[in-house]
Amino acid sequence: MKYIIYIAMLMVAAGSCKKTSTADPEIVSQFVKEVKANRYEGSQELPAFGFEHIDALLSHASDEQLVSRFPWSPILSYYPGQKEVGLVMLYAIEVIRSPGNYPARGVLVVDANDRERKVSLGEVLPRYQTWWAEHKGKSVAQLRQLNPLEGTGLVWFGTEVPE
């Protein structure tokens, strides 16, 4: 009986402890450092980012440095060449926001209405900044439903819906 009481007390004590975030605070800075140095080795793998990393990722999203080594799925038949560091960060945010079809997409935003048009970082970044500024305090479920590119005709490569 003493054993059962002891276990119950431990469970109550453990349940009353304040929970802290298990997110590694260095995960974004390490990712950015590897991408900017053109030494990213993860091919299709992204670090275990969560919604708590969006602020840090967004703080690097205006970086226009071109890199050729970033997360890219080897199952894709198209490789976009060099991309801006900022677009890589937005891609990471998009994978956090909508992980369902990852990694069958790439670090490339396309215009679904004009596939030949080159979409720039400057066109995509303000959409994510506005999305985050307006919705930052919302639940994960709500954030997943609120697409920063909705209504623009812009989509991440690999997420186009065939007509």
C-alpha positions as CSV (number, residue, x, y, z in Angstrom):
1,M,0.0,0.0,0.0
2,K,2.9,2.4,0.8
3,Y,4.3,1.7,-2.7
4,I,1.0,2.8,-4.3
5,I,0.8,5.9,-2.2
6,Y,4.4,6.8,-3.1
7,I,3.7,6.3,-6.8
8,A,0.6,8.5,-6.6
9,M,2.5,11.3,-4.9
10,L,5.2,11.1,-7.5
11,M,2.6,11.4,-10.3
12,V,1.0,14.4,-8.6
13,A,4.4,16.1,-8.2
14,A,5.4,15.4,-11.8
15,G,2.0,16.7,-13.1
16,S,2.4,20.0,-11.2
17,C,5.8,20.8,-12.6
18,K,5.9,23.7,-15.1
19,K,6.4,22.4,-18.6
20,T,9.1,24.0,-20.6
21,S,9.7,24.1,-24.3
22,T,11.9,21.2,-25.6
23,A,12.8,23.2,-28.7
24,D,16.5,23.5,-29.3
25,P,17.2,27.3,-29.4
26,E,20.1,26.7,-31.7
27,I,18.3,24.7,-34.3
28,V,17.5,27.7,-36.6
29,S,20.9,29.4,-36.2
30,Q,22.6,26.1,-37.1
31,F,20.3,25.6,-40.1
32,V,20.9,29.1,-41.4
33,K,24.7,28.8,-40.9
34,E,24.8,25.6,-43.0
35,V,22.6,27.0,-45.7
36,K,24.5,30.3,-46.0
37,A,27.8,28.5,-46.1
38,N,26.4,26.3,-48.9
39,R,27.2,23.2,-46.8
40,Y,23.7,21.9,-46.1
41,E,23.8,18.1,-46.2
42,G,20.3,17.2,-45.4
43,S,19.0,16.9,-49.0
44,Q,15.3,16.4,-48.3
45,E,15.5,16.5,-44.5
46,L,14.7,19.6,-42.5
47,P,15.5,20.0,-38.8
48,A,12.6,19.3,-36.5
49,F,11.2,22.8,-36.7
50,G,7.9,23.7,-35.0
51,F,5.7,26.8,-34.8
52,E,8.0,28.2,-32.1
53,H,10.8,28.5,-34.7
54,I,8.8,30.7,-37.2
55,D,10.0,34.1,-35.7
56,A,13.6,33.1,-36.0
57,L,13.2,31.7,-39.5
58,L,11.3,34.8,-40.6
59,S,14.1,37.0,-39.3
60,H,16.4,35.5,-42.0
61,A,13.7,35.4,-44.8
62,S,14.9,38.7,-46.4
63,D,18.4,37.3,-47.1
64,E,18.9,37.4,-50.8
65,Q,22.2,35.4,-50.8
66,L,22.1,32.7,-53.4
67,V,22.8,29.2,-52.4
68,S,22.8,25.9,-54.2
69,R,22.6,23.5,-51.2
70,F,19.3,23.4,-49.4
71,P,16.6,20.9,-48.6
72,W,15.5,19.3,-51.8
73,S,13.7,16.0,-52.4
74,P,15.7,13.6,-54.6
75,I,12.4,12.2,-55.8
76,L,11.6,15.4,-57.7
77,S,12.6,15.5,-61.3
78,Y,13.2,19.2,-61.3
79,Y,16.0,21.0,-59.5
80,P,15.6,24.8,-59.4
81,G,19.3,25.7,-59.2
82,Q,20.3,28.5,-56.9
83,K,17.8,30.0,-54.5
84,E,17.8,32.8,-52.0
85,V,18.5,32.0,-48.4
86,G,15.3,33.8,-47.6
87,L,13.2,31.5,-49.8
88,V,14.8,28.5,-48.1
89,M,13.6,30.0,-44.8
90,L,10.1,30.5,-46.1
91,Y,10.1,27.0,-47.4
92,A,10.9,25.8,-43.9
93,I,8.0,27.9,-42.5
94,E,5.7,26.4,-45.1
95,V,6.7,22.8,-44.1
96,I,6.0,23.8,-40.5
97,R,2.6,25.2,-41.5
98,S,1.6,22.5,-43.9
99,P,3.7,19.3,-43.4
100,G,1.3,16.9,-45.2
101,N,2.9,16.8,-48.6
102,Y,6.5,17.3,-47.6
103,P,8.9,16.3,-49.1
104,A,7.2,16.1,-52.4
105,R,7.7,19.8,-53.0
106,G,10.7,22.1,-53.4
107,V,12.2,25.4,-52.6
108,L,10.4,27.1,-55.5
109,V,7.2,29.1,-55.7
110,V,5.4,29.1,-59.0
111,D,2.5,31.0,-60.5
112,A,-0.2,28.4,-61.1
113,N,-1.7,30.7,-63.8
114,D,1.6,31.4,-65.6
115,R,4.1,28.6,-65.1
116,E,6.8,30.5,-67.1
117,R,6.8,33.5,-64.8
118,K,9.6,33.7,-62.3
119,V,8.3,34.4,-58.9
120,S,10.7,36.5,-56.7
121,L,11.4,36.4,-53.0
122,G,10.2,40.0,-52.9
123,E,6.8,38.9,-54.0
124,V,6.5,36.0,-51.5
125,L,8.1,37.4,-48.4
126,P,5.6,40.2,-47.7
127,R,2.8,37.6,-47.8
128,Y,4.5,35.5,-45.0
129,Q,5.3,38.6,-43.0
130,T,1.7,39.8,-43.1
131,W,0.4,36.3,-42.4
132,W,2.6,35.9,-39.3
133,A,1.9,39.5,-38.0
134,E,-1.8,39.0,-38.3
135,H,-2.1,35.4,-37.1
136,K,0.9,34.7,-34.8
137,G,-1.2,34.2,-31.6
138,K,-3.6,31.7,-33.2
139,S,-3.7,28.0,-32.6
140,V,-1.6,25.6,-34.6
141,A,-4.8,24.2,-36.2
142,Q,-5.8,27.7,-37.3
143,L,-2.4,28.6,-38.6
144,R,-2.4,25.5,-40.7
145,Q,-5.7,26.6,-42.3
146,L,-4.5,30.1,-43.1
147,N,-2.4,30.0,-46.3
148,P,-0.1,33.0,-46.7
149,L,-0.3,32.6,-50.5
150,E,-4.1,32.1,-50.7
151,G,-5.8,34.1,-53.5
152,T,-2.5,35.0,-55.2
153,G,-2.2,32.2,-57.7
154,L,1.2,31.4,-56.1
155,V,1.9,27.9,-54.9
156,W,4.9,26.0,-53.6
157,F,6.3,23.6,-56.2
158,G,4.8,20.2,-55.8
159,T,1.6,21.5,-54.2
160,E,-0.2,22.4,-57.3
161,V,-3.7,20.9,-57.6
162,P,-4.2,19.4,-61.1
163,E,-7.3,20.7,-62.9
